[in-house]
Amino acid sequence: MPTFWLILAGICIVAAAGFLLRGEFNAAFVAAVIGLVAWFLNYRAQVSKSLAEDEPKHHDEHKDGEYSDEEEHLEN
């Protein structure tokens, strides 16, 4: 799915450049904004995937009986 957002972003930027060359500034702006949103969604998907991969490692660190400050605070 992240690749889809990146491809869509690229297509929108090319379309925005085409609109800009034709002098259609409103359409160029809309296409550029859609491309920017697609790029942001691509970045968000990459970060979510990275966090999901790191999460099990985080839980394994606390299995040995050590608690973080936050967990100690909740126990008191």
Backbone as CSV, one residue per row, in Angstrom:
resi,resn,N_x,N_y,N_z,CA_x,CA_y,CA_z,C_x,C_y,C_z
1,MET,0.804,-1.212,0.000,0.000,0.000,0.000,0.845,1.274,0.000
2,PRO,1.998,1.291,0.702,2.796,2.517,0.662,3.259,2.876,-0.752
3,THR,3.537,1.877,-1.577,3.976,2.150,-2.942,2.870,2.837,-3.732
4,PHE,1.638,2.457,-3.481,0.505,3.086,-4.156,0.485,4.589,-3.896
5,TRP,0.684,4.993,-2.643,0.642,6.415,-2.301,1.790,7.173,-2.961
6,LEU,2.941,6.526,-3.047,4.091,7.171,-3.677,3.870,7.342,-5.180
7,ILE,3.303,6.336,-5.824,2.989,6.441,-7.254,1.949,7.524,-7.486
8,LEU,0.919,7.556,-6.653,-0.113,8.590,-6.787,0.471,9.981,-6.592
9,ALA,1.381,10.131,-5.660,2.028,11.424,-5.430,2.804,11.860,-6.668
10,GLY,3.540,10.935,-7.254,4.297,11.249,-8.464,3.401,11.655,-9.628
11,ILE,2.312,10.933,-9.809,1.370,11.255,-10.886,0.766,12.636,-10.667
12,CYS,0.409,12.933,-9.443,-0.187,14.239,-9.141,0.797,15.383,-9.368
13,ILE,2.046,15.178,-9.037,3.046,16.230,-9.248,3.274,16.454,-10.739
14,VAL,3.303,15.378,-11.517,3.442,15.520,-12.973,2.220,16.246,-13.542
15,ALA,1.041,15.885,-13.063,-0.176,16.560,-13.520,-0.154,18.035,-13.126
16,ALA,0.320,18.333,-11.924,0.404,19.724,-11.477,1.354,20.517,-12.375
17,ALA,2.482,19.897,-12.751,3.417,20.574,-13.647,2.774,20.826,-15.009
18,GLY,2.014,19.860,-15.488,1.312,20.043,-16.762,0.294,21.168,-16.697
19,PHE,-0.475,21.199,-15.629,-1.454,22.279,-15.457,-0.753,23.640,-15.355
20,LEU,0.376,23.642,-14.672,1.118,24.889,-14.506,1.613,25.420,-15.856
21,LEU,2.105,24.521,-16.695,2.578,24.926,-18.017,1.446,25.442,-18.907
22,ARG,0.238,24.905,-18.696,-0.913,25.345,-19.481,-1.548,26.614,-18.918
23,GLY,-1.071,27.055,-17.767,-1.600,28.276,-17.168,-2.830,28.068,-16.308
24,GLU,-3.142,26.835,-15.990,-4.300,26.538,-15.144,-3.808,26.425,-13.697
25,PHE,-3.690,27.567,-13.048,-3.060,27.631,-11.732,-3.913,26.988,-10.641
26,ASN,-5.218,27.126,-10.712,-6.076,26.507,-9.689,-5.988,24.982,-9.758
27,ALA,-6.033,24.436,-10.958,-5.931,22.983,-11.121,-4.541,22.497,-10.701
28,ALA,-3.513,23.282,-10.996,-2.153,22.908,-10.592,-2.037,22.873,-9.081
29,PHE,-2.651,23.833,-8.420,-2.609,23.872,-6.961,-3.315,22.658,-6.369
30,VAL,-4.481,22.332,-6.884,-5.246,21.190,-6.366,-4.475,19.889,-6.592
31,ALA,-3.907,19.717,-7.771,-3.142,18.503,-8.063,-1.910,18.403,-7.156
32,ALA,-1.245,19.529,-6.921,-0.070,19.527,-6.050,-0.449,19.192,-4.610
33,VAL,-1.564,19.707,-4.143,-2.010,19.414,-2.776,-2.371,17.940,-2.641
34,ILE,-3.044,17.385,-3.634,-3.378,15.957,-3.589,-2.098,15.121,-3.597
35,GLY,-1.119,15.544,-4.390,0.167,14.852,-4.406,0.867,14.929,-3.062
36,LEU,0.798,16.070,-2.418,1.404,16.236,-1.098,0.716,15.354,-0.059
37,VAL,-0.596,15.274,-0.115,-1.338,14.413,0.816,-0.984,12.948,0.576
38,ALA,-0.865,12.550,-0.690,-0.486,11.167,-1.000,0.916,10.863,-0.487
39,TRP,1.845,11.821,-0.635,3.198,11.622,-0.115,3.171,11.478,1.404
40,PHE,2.368,12.303,2.077,2.255,12.228,3.529,1.692,10.868,3.959
41,LEU,0.694,10.362,3.238,0.133,9.059,3.575,1.164,7.948,3.366
42,ASN,2.014,8.087,2.351,3.104,7.136,2.141,4.056,7.159,3.331
43,TYR,4.437,8.344,3.757,5.343,8.498,4.897,4.704,7.928,6.167
44,ARG,3.434,8.193,6.362,2.708,7.697,7.533,2.674,6.169,7.540
45,ALA,2.450,5.563,6.379,2.420,4.102,6.295,3.788,3.511,6.620
46,GLN,4.855,4.161,6.165,6.201,3.683,6.471,6.496,3.776,7.964
47,VAL,6.107,4.859,8.592,6.342,5.029,10.028,5.514,4.023,10.820
48,SER,4.269,3.806,10.427,3.422,2.829,11.117,4.014,1.436,11.022
49,LYS,4.524,1.082,9.846,5.139,-0.228,9.657,6.383,-0.347,10.535
50,SER,7.177,0.697,10.586,8.384,0.683,11.398,8.045,0.545,12.883
51,LEU,7.035,1.254,13.331,6.636,1.162,14.735,6.076,-0.206,15.070
52,ALA,5.345,-0.795,14.139,4.786,-2.126,14.371,5.891,-3.170,14.478
53,GLU,6.965,-2.997,13.707,8.086,-3.933,13.785,8.861,-3.767,15.089
54,ASP,8.948,-2.560,15.612,9.701,-2.304,16.836,8.912,-2.626,18.098
55,GLU,7.605,-2.663,18.027,6.776,-2.847,19.214,7.016,-4.166,19.932
56,PRO,7.091,-5.316,19.243,7.349,-6.554,19.991,8.685,-6.533,20.726
57,LYS,9.695,-5.886,20.177,10.982,-5.784,20.851,10.836,-4.999,22.148
58,HIS,10.005,-3.973,22.135,9.801,-3.152,23.325,9.157,-3.971,24.434
59,HIS,8.185,-4.810,24.100,7.513,-5.617,25.115,8.444,-6.691,25.666
60,ASP,9.344,-7.222,24.865,10.272,-8.241,25.330,11.248,-7.682,26.358
61,GLU,11.578,-6.419,26.274,12.520,-5.812,27.201,11.970,-5.784,28.623
62,HIS,10.672,-5.733,28.788,10.069,-5.611,30.111,9.636,-6.962,30.691
63,LYS,9.884,-8.050,29.994,9.473,-9.356,30.490,10.376,-9.877,31.602
64,ASP,11.557,-9.309,31.766,12.496,-9.821,32.759,12.239,-9.270,34.160
65,GLY,11.128,-8.627,34.366,10.783,-8.150,35.695,11.089,-6.697,35.943
66,GLU,11.742,-6.047,35.021,12.039,-4.628,35.190,10.843,-3.816,34.722
67,TYR,10.555,-2.762,35.446,9.441,-1.900,35.096,9.968,-0.529,34.711
68,SER,9.257,0.096,33.839,9.620,1.467,33.503,9.070,2.403,34.583
69,ASP,9.479,3.652,34.535,8.994,4.626,35.517,7.485,4.754,35.468
70,GLU,6.935,4.665,34.285,5.496,4.806,34.120,4.767,3.645,34.784
71,GLU,5.286,2.426,34.624,4.651,1.264,35.234,4.768,1.309,36.748
72,GLU,5.899,1.790,37.270,6.060,1.916,38.721,5.088,2.926,39.282
73,HIS,4.868,3.999,38.548,3.937,5.023,38.985,2.519,4.460,39.044
74,LEU,2.157,3.617,38.116,0.812,3.041,38.101,0.614,2.060,39.260
75,GLU,1.675,1.403,39.691,1.544,0.468,40.798,1.362,1.174,42.141
76,ASN,1.907,2.376,42.279,1.829,3.101,43.554,0.536,3.751,43.704
